[in-house]
Amino acid sequence: MKLEQLYYFQEAVKYRSISVAAKQNYASQSSFSSAISKLEQELGAPLLRRTNAGVEPTEFGWVALDKAETIFQAQQELLAAAQENSCAGIVNLRCVPGLHRRILTAVIPPLEERYPSVVLSVSTGESRRIASAVSSGTSAIGIVVKGNYLTSFRDLTYTPLFREDFLLYAGRNSPLWGRKSVTWQQVQSQIYIGLIDSFQQNNEGGMTDFLGNFPPTVDCWSDDPESIKKLITQSDRAAIFPRSMADEDPYLLSGILQALTITGRDTSFEAGYLTSTRYRLSPPDQTVIQILNETVAKLPQED
């Protein structure tokens, strides 16, 4: 028996559908079905029954669900107990691209000074995927852009950190070069290099709220902001990034890129961090959250 099998079973019950649970966790329906079937075979009893309203636990399934929750809670308590006497360990934090610079420059210096035994492991991803990772326990903390997708994760707690706005990045080959600001109509006419799936309509919150019904023309995608900036210097393409990325940006300081304010449209968004109510935060996790609240939340806010 694997913890993944129990987790997939939990998720199927949570969403009352194997297909929906698989979609919400960015997994295939077949992998979900297979994991639950193998779990049923190992236990020697069915766990789910299909109804007109979706799947629901069998009588034995309710017993198994309760035991699974106990197992996951015990797992978190065991991990916390191992670190109880010392604030040392690895903290897995996921952050949306574009905001990681603001987060890391605020958190790492005080973390290294006050808690040198705490190691921050940072990866990036889209907000919904980060929420899924925190919900599954893969990451303890997630930095996300606030959006309606959060209503799908009832086990998550969202804490706001700051507000910011978007800027349009353009290079010397762009028809927008030399301007200090661009209108919403000019924003709509550009061809973009997209930051992962930031322009997708199912990426709720932040970029999607800002774009509204406008479907931008995207030439290519990248999950690396620095690669996008390099591509912009060599073409007439544009990109949209959070304002904090413009702070001490070498591309802007050297004059090969410009960050233009967007007028005629509200480009602001709210960012915050996610934790799960299902898993106990370790002392290192709590330490990072404390520093987030002390530093990032107190940085200057965008109007």
C-alpha positions in Angstrom: 0.0 0.0 0.0 1.3 3.4 -1.0 0.4 6.8 0.4 -0.3 8.0 -3.1 -3.1 5.4 -3.4 -4.7 6.7 -0.2 -4.3 10.3 -1.3 -6.0 9.5 -4.7 -8.8 7.8 -2.8 -9.2 10.9 -0.6 -9.3 13.2 -3.6 -11.9 11.1 -5.4 -14.1 11.4 -2.4 -13.4 15.1 -2.0 -14.5 15.9 -5.6 -17.1 13.0 -5.9 -15.5 12.1 -9.2 -12.3 10.3 -10.2 -12.0 12.3 -13.5 -12.4 15.6 -11.7 -10.0 14.6 -9.0 -7.4 13.6 -11.6 -7.9 16.9 -13.4 -7.5 18.9 -10.3 -4.3 17.1 -9.5 -2.9 17.3 -13.0 -2.9 13.5 -13.4 -4.5 11.2 -15.8 -7.8 9.6 -15.0 -6.3 6.2 -15.7 -3.6 6.6 -13.1 -6.2 7.7 -10.5 -8.5 4.7 -11.3 -5.6 2.3 -11.4 -4.3 3.5 -8.0 -7.7 3.2 -6.3 -8.4 -0.3 -7.9 -5.0 -1.6 -6.7 -5.8 -0.2 -3.2 -9.2 -2.0 -3.3 -7.5 -5.2 -4.3 -5.0 -5.0 -1.5 -7.7 -4.3 1.0 -10.0 -6.9 -0.4 -13.1 -4.7 -0.4 -14.5 -1.9 -2.7 -14.0 1.6 -1.5 -16.2 3.6 -3.9 -19.6 3.2 -5.4 -21.0 5.1 -8.4 -24.2 7.1 -8.0 -26.1 9.6 -10.1 -24.4 12.3 -8.1 -20.9 10.9 -8.6 -18.8 8.5 -6.6 -19.1 8.1 -2.8 -17.5 5.9 -0.3 -18.9 2.4 0.5 -19.5 1.5 4.1 -16.0 0.2 4.3 -14.8 3.2 2.3 -15.8 5.5 5.1 -13.8 3.5 7.5 -10.8 3.5 5.1 -11.2 7.3 4.6 -11.0 7.9 8.4 -8.0 5.7 8.7 -6.3 7.4 5.7 -6.7 10.8 7.4 -5.2 9.4 10.6 -2.2 8.1 8.6 -1.5 11.4 6.9 -1.8 13.2 10.2 0.6 10.8 11.8 3.0 11.3 8.9 3.1 15.0 9.5 3.4 14.6 13.3 6.3 12.2 12.8 8.1 14.7 10.6 7.4 17.5 13.0 8.6 15.4 16.0 11.9 14.7 14.2 12.6 18.4 14.1 10.9 19.4 17.4 14.0 20.2 19.3 15.8 22.2 16.6 14.8 24.6 13.9 16.6 22.8 11.2 15.5 21.2 7.9 14.4 21.9 4.4 11.3 24.0 3.6 9.7 23.3 0.2 8.2 26.6 -1.1 6.6 27.0 -4.5 6.2 30.4 -6.0 4.7 31.8 -9.2 7.4 33.0 -11.6 7.9 36.7 -11.6 7.3 37.1 -7.8 10.1 34.8 -6.6 12.7 37.6 -6.8 10.6 39.8 -4.4 10.1 36.9 -2.1 13.6 35.6 -2.0 15.3 38.9 -1.6 13.1 39.6 1.4 13.2 36.2 3.1 16.7 34.7 2.5 18.9 37.4 4.3 17.1 37.2 7.7 16.6 33.5 7.3 20.3 32.9 6.8 21.2 35.3 9.7 18.8 34.0 12.2 18.2 30.3 11.2 21.3 29.1 9.3 20.2 25.5 9.6 17.0 26.1 7.6 17.3 25.5 3.9 14.8 27.0 1.6 14.0 24.9 -1.5 12.2 27.0 -4.1 10.5 25.9 -7.3 8.1 27.8 -9.6 4.7 27.0 -11.2 1.3 28.4 -12.0 -0.9 29.3 -9.1 -3.5 26.5 -9.4 -0.7 23.9 -9.6 1.0 25.4 -6.6 -2.3 25.1 -4.7 -2.6 21.5 -5.7 1.0 20.8 -4.4 0.2 22.4 -1.1 -3.1 20.5 -0.8 -1.3 17.2 -1.4 1.5 18.0 1.0 4.2 18.1 -1.7 5.0 21.7 -0.7 4.5 23.2 2.8 4.1 26.8 1.5 2.9 28.2 -1.8 3.2 31.8 -3.0 0.3 32.4 -5.4 -1.8 35.1 -7.1 -5.3 35.3 -5.6 -8.1 34.0 -7.8 -11.4 32.1 -7.9 -9.5 28.8 -8.2 -8.9 28.9 -4.5 -12.5 27.9 -3.8 -11.7 24.4 -5.2 -9.3 23.8 -2.3 -11.3 23.8 1.0 -8.3 22.5 2.9 -6.1 25.5 2.1 -5.7 28.7 4.1 -4.8 31.8 2.0 -3.0 34.8 3.7 -2.5 38.0 1.7 1.0 39.5 1.5 1.0 42.4 -0.9 -0.6 44.1 -3.9 1.3 44.8 -7.1 0.7 45.7 -10.8 1.8 44.5 -14.2 4.2 46.3 -16.6 4.8 45.7 -20.3 8.4 44.8 -21.3 9.6 45.9 -24.7 13.0 45.9 -26.5 14.6 48.2 -29.1 13.0 46.4 -32.0 9.5 47.0 -30.6 7.3 49.8 -32.1 6.7 50.8 -28.4 10.3 51.6 -27.8 11.0 55.0 -26.3 7.6 55.4 -24.7 7.0 55.7 -20.9 3.6 54.2 -21.0 1.3 52.2 -23.3 -2.5 52.3 -23.7 -4.7 49.2 -23.3 -5.3 49.3 -27.1 -1.5 49.1 -27.6 -1.3 46.2 -25.2 -3.9 44.3 -27.2 -2.0 44.8 -30.5 1.3 43.2 -29.4 2.6 39.7 -30.0 3.9 38.2 -26.7 6.3 35.7 -25.3 4.3 34.1 -22.5 5.5 33.1 -19.0 4.4 29.4 -18.7 0.6 29.4 -19.0 0.1 32.9 -17.6 -2.1 33.9 -20.5 -4.4 30.8 -20.4 -8.0 31.5 -19.6 -8.0 28.8 -17.0 -5.2 30.4 -15.1 -7.6 32.3 -12.8 -6.4 35.4 -10.9 -3.8 38.0 -11.6 -3.0 37.9 -15.3 -6.4 36.4 -16.4 -8.3 39.0 -14.4 -6.2 41.7 -15.9 -6.7 40.4 -19.5 -10.4 39.9 -19.2 -11.9 38.7 -22.5 -8.8 39.8 -24.4 -7.1 36.7 -26.0 -3.5 37.8 -26.5 -1.4 36.6 -29.4 1.4 34.4 -28.0 4.4 33.5 -30.1 6.0 31.1 -27.7 6.2 30.1 -24.0 8.9 29.8 -21.4 9.0 29.2 -17.6 12.1 31.3 -17.2 11.7 35.1 -17.0 15.4 35.7 -17.9 15.0 33.7 -21.1 12.0 35.7 -22.1 13.8 39.0 -21.5 16.7 37.7 -23.7 14.3 36.8 -26.5 12.6 40.2 -26.3 16.0 42.0 -26.8 16.4 40.1 -30.1 12.8 40.6 -31.5 9.8 42.9 -31.6 7.9 40.7 -29.1 6.7 41.9 -25.7 6.1 40.4 -22.3 4.1 41.3 -19.2 5.7 41.0 -15.8 5.0 42.1 -12.2 6.4 45.5 -11.3 8.8 44.1 -8.7 10.8 42.4 -11.5 11.8 45.8 -12.7 13.7 46.5 -9.4 17.4 46.5 -10.2 16.8 44.6 -13.4 20.1 44.5 -15.4 18.2 44.5 -18.7 16.5 47.8 -17.7 19.5 49.3 -16.1 21.6 48.7 -19.3 18.9 50.3 -21.5 18.3 47.3 -23.7 14.8 46.8 -22.4 12.1 49.1 -21.1 9.3 48.5 -18.6 6.2 50.5 -19.6 3.3 51.4 -17.4 -0.1 50.3 -18.7 -2.8 52.9 -18.8 -6.6 52.6 -19.3 -6.8 49.3 -17.4 -6.5 48.2 -13.8 -3.5 45.9 -13.8 -3.2 45.3 -10.1 -3.3 41.9 -8.4 -3.0 40.4 -4.9 -0.4 37.8 -3.9 -0.3 35.8 -0.8 0.8 32.4 0.7 -1.0 29.1 1.0 -0.8 26.5 3.8 -2.8 23.3 4.2 -5.1 22.7 7.2 -4.5 18.9 6.7 -0.8 18.9 7.5 1.0 20.2 10.5 3.7 22.8 9.8 7.2 21.9 10.9 9.2 24.4 12.9 11.2 25.4 9.8 8.0 25.9 7.9 6.7 28.1 10.7 9.9 30.1 10.7 9.7 30.9 7.0 6.1 32.0 7.4 7.1 34.2 10.3 9.7 35.9 8.2 7.3 36.2 5.3 4.9 38.1 7.5 7.7 40.2 9.0 9.4 41.2 5.7 7.4 40.6 2.5 4.1 41.9 3.8 5.8 45.0 5.0 7.4 45.9 1.7 6.0 49.0 -0.1 2.6 48.3 -1.7 1.6 49.3 -5.2 -1.3 51.6 -5.4 
